[in-house]
Amino acid sequence: MIKTKQLQAGDILGFGTHVVIDGFGAEVDRLTHDALCELVMTVSRQLEDTRDMHVEVLEQGGFMAGITAGTRLAESHVIVHAFPGCAALSLIVFSRKYLDWHALASELRSRFDIGRYDSHIANRSRMLPQDGTERALRSDRHYTAFRLECP
């Protein structure tokens, strides 16, 4: 007997360029709510010409303290997770358009004075859902914290 699973909205794969850039040794004072939102908006505007953009922001204390900012566009999404306790952040960008990951890394370096970075590029990504964005961002934040070994 074959079991099937019905795909949920957040389980839909998108095909394009998925870039993850993890920055370490960031200047902690620069990892602010406003700075992260500005980064998300700047990168988003480079990807898609949109005037209406809602940036979802999560602030978390205690375990994995820090800020997450993200937005979902028509064919892209941009997420940044900041972990001041570890002086680390992670920029996650997916788009069906060309992504210059060197420019993204330079943007992180200049804005947050990161000491070093690691990157990963794939040709697909799980799309950020239109509904339940906060839940998806929290889940992604937890995964990122464990991947960065940043409790």
C-alpha positions as CSV (number, residue, x, y, z in Angstrom):
1,M,0.0,0.0,0.0
2,I,1.4,3.4,-1.0
3,K,0.8,6.3,1.5
4,T,0.6,9.8,0.1
5,K,1.0,13.1,1.9
6,Q,-0.9,16.1,0.7
7,L,1.4,19.1,0.3
8,Q,0.7,22.1,2.5
9,A,1.2,25.7,1.3
10,G,4.6,25.9,3.1
11,D,5.8,22.6,1.6
12,I,5.8,23.9,-2.0
13,L,9.2,23.8,-3.6
14,G,10.3,26.7,-5.7
15,F,13.1,26.4,-8.3
16,G,15.6,29.2,-8.7
17,T,18.6,30.3,-6.7
18,H,18.7,29.8,-2.9
19,V,21.6,31.5,-1.2
20,V,22.4,31.1,2.5
21,I,25.2,33.3,3.9
22,D,26.2,32.9,7.5
23,G,28.2,35.7,9.0
24,F,30.4,35.3,12.1
25,G,32.1,37.9,14.3
26,A,29.5,40.6,13.5
27,E,29.5,43.9,15.3
28,V,26.8,43.2,17.9
29,D,25.7,46.8,18.2
30,R,24.8,46.9,14.6
31,L,22.4,43.9,14.8
32,T,19.3,46.1,15.5
33,H,15.7,45.8,14.5
34,D,16.0,48.7,12.1
35,A,19.2,47.6,10.5
36,L,17.9,44.1,9.8
37,C,14.6,45.5,8.3
38,E,16.6,47.8,6.1
39,L,18.7,44.9,4.8
40,V,15.6,42.9,4.0
41,M,14.0,45.8,2.2
42,T,17.2,46.7,0.3
43,V,17.8,43.1,-0.9
44,S,14.0,42.7,-1.7
45,R,14.0,45.8,-3.9
46,Q,17.0,44.5,-5.9
47,L,15.0,41.3,-6.6
48,E,11.6,42.6,-7.4
49,D,10.1,46.0,-8.1
50,T,7.5,46.2,-5.3
51,R,6.0,49.2,-3.4
52,D,4.0,47.1,-1.0
53,M,6.3,45.1,1.2
54,H,5.5,43.8,4.6
55,V,8.5,42.8,6.7
56,E,7.6,40.3,9.4
57,V,9.8,40.8,12.5
58,L,10.3,38.4,15.4
59,E,12.2,39.3,18.5
60,Q,13.1,36.4,20.8
61,G,14.6,36.5,24.3
62,G,16.1,33.8,26.4
63,F,17.1,30.7,24.4
64,M,18.3,31.8,20.9
65,A,17.8,35.5,21.7
66,G,17.8,37.9,18.8
67,I,15.9,39.2,15.9
68,T,14.5,37.7,12.7
69,A,13.2,39.8,9.8
70,G,11.7,38.4,6.6
71,T,9.5,39.1,3.7
72,R,7.8,37.1,1.0
73,L,7.6,38.6,-2.5
74,A,5.9,37.3,-5.6
75,E,8.8,35.1,-6.7
76,S,11.3,35.6,-3.9
77,H,11.8,35.7,-0.2
78,V,14.4,37.3,2.0
79,I,15.1,36.4,5.6
80,V,17.8,37.5,8.1
81,H,18.3,35.9,11.5
82,A,20.5,37.7,14.0
83,F,22.0,36.2,17.1
84,P,23.8,38.9,19.1
85,G,24.9,36.5,21.8
86,C,27.0,34.7,19.3
87,A,27.9,37.8,17.2
88,A,26.4,35.9,14.2
89,L,23.7,36.3,11.6
90,S,22.4,34.4,8.6
91,L,21.0,35.9,5.4
92,I,18.7,33.6,3.4
93,V,17.6,34.7,-0.1
94,F,15.6,32.7,-2.6
95,S,14.7,34.1,-6.0
96,R,13.8,32.9,-9.5
97,K,16.0,35.7,-10.7
98,Y,19.8,35.9,-10.8
99,L,21.4,36.4,-7.4
100,D,24.9,37.8,-7.0
101,W,26.0,36.1,-3.8
102,H,29.2,38.0,-3.8
103,A,27.3,41.3,-3.6
104,L,25.1,39.9,-0.8
105,A,28.2,38.9,1.2
106,S,29.7,42.3,0.6
107,E,26.5,43.9,1.8
108,L,26.6,41.9,5.0
109,R,30.3,42.6,5.6
110,S,29.8,46.4,5.2
111,R,26.6,46.7,7.2
112,F,27.5,44.4,10.1
113,D,31.3,44.3,10.0
114,I,31.4,40.5,9.9
115,G,34.7,38.8,10.3
116,R,34.1,35.7,8.2
117,Y,31.3,34.0,6.4
118,D,30.2,30.7,5.0
119,S,27.8,30.3,2.1
120,H,25.6,27.7,0.5
121,I,23.9,27.8,-2.8
122,A,21.1,25.5,-4.0
123,N,18.8,25.5,-7.0
124,R,15.6,25.1,-5.1
125,S,13.9,26.1,-1.8
126,R,10.8,25.6,0.3
127,M,8.8,28.6,-0.4
128,L,7.9,30.9,2.5
129,P,4.1,30.6,2.9
130,Q,1.7,33.4,2.4
131,D,-0.2,32.5,5.6
132,G,1.6,31.3,8.7
133,T,4.8,33.3,7.9
134,E,5.6,33.8,11.6
135,R,5.5,30.1,12.3
136,A,7.8,29.4,9.2
137,L,10.2,32.1,10.3
138,R,10.4,30.7,13.9
139,S,11.0,27.2,12.6
140,D,13.7,28.5,10.2
141,R,15.3,30.5,13.1
142,H,15.5,27.4,15.3
143,Y,17.1,25.4,12.5
144,T,19.6,28.2,11.8
145,A,20.5,28.6,15.5
146,F,21.4,24.9,15.7
147,R,23.2,25.0,12.4
148,L,25.3,27.9,13.5
149,E,25.8,26.2,16.9
150,C,24.5,29.4,18.5
151,P,22.3,28.5,21.6
